[in-house]
Amino acid sequence: MIFETERLFARPIHEMDLEGFYAMHSNPNVMQYTSQKPMSFDECKTDMQRVMNCYNDPAQTFLVWSVVRKVDNCFIGTCAIILREDNENDMGYRIMEKYWGNGYATEIAAGLIRYGFEVLKKDDLVGVADIRNVASIKIIEKHMIFEKEFYNTELECTDREYRITRQQYLDSFS
């Protein structure tokens, strides 16, 4: 286990997650505001293997984990902290559509931030979302401070970027 929240835990992705991983990544609604298109089964299998291969490199900066419900050990999505090319620590989450509306993304985002600061010792974390992804924007706004809005030429959309520093995180407890 990587970290846990009240109802969820994050752990390394396993081959047993393939069915859920495929159900999530092949769903156009889940993938709508991401940089990827819905994936075929073979594409999901290849992508999942690429993610699992990252676990073997201690210097890896592409960290993606399964999100699992404690009550039934059911895969419901993924979460990540990824060091971008511009040296920003981007945190993210992706939840299977059938689990939307249960507060899981909000819960895992809080756990991911806690893990990023308390265990990984990051100085700051950013979250970026397409402005049309209203649900994700609401989740990020609960945990981070708005920094900027910009046109993403690669994805041809307008994104909002949020940030939280380690000090802001620590101050939230005082």
C-alpha positions, 0 to 999 in steps of 0.5 A, a space after each residue: 500500500 502507498 497511502 490510505 484515506 478513510 474509504 480508499 487506499 492507493 497501491 501499485 497497479 497490478 495485472 489483476 487491475 486490467 479489467 477495471 483499467 480498461 473499463 476506465 480508459 476505454 470510456 469516452 466520458 472518463 477520457 473526455 478531458 484528458 490528453 488521451 483518447 479512449 483506448 483499446 484493450 491492447 492499448 490499455 494492456 501496453 499502457 498498464 505495463 508501462 506504468 508497472 515498469 516504472 516501479 522498478 526504477 527508484 529514480 522514476 518521476 512518473 508515479 501512478 497507482 491504483 485507487 481501491 475501495 477498502 470495503 471490497 478491494 475493488 479497483 475504482 481508478 488511478 491517482 498520480 504524481 508526475 514530474 513534468 518537463 517544466 519540473 512541476 509536480 503534477 498530481 492527478 486522479 481518474 475515477 471510473 464513471 460508475 463511481 462518480 458522485 461518491 466523493 472518491 476523487 475528493 478523498 483521494 486528492 486529499 490523500 495524494 496531497 498528504 502523501 506528496 508532502 509528508 512522504 515524498 517531501 515535495 515542495 509544492 504540487 500543481 493540479 491542472 484541469 480543462 475548464 470544461 471539466 467542472 467536477 475536477 475543477 471543484 475538487 482541485 479548488 477544495 485543496 489548492 489555490 488558483 494560479 492561472 488560466 491558459 490556452 493549452 495548444 497541445 490539447 486545444 483547450 483552456 486549462 486552469 492551473 492550481 498550486 499548493 505549497 508545503 507551507 500552505 499545506 502545513 498552515 492548513 492544520 494550524 
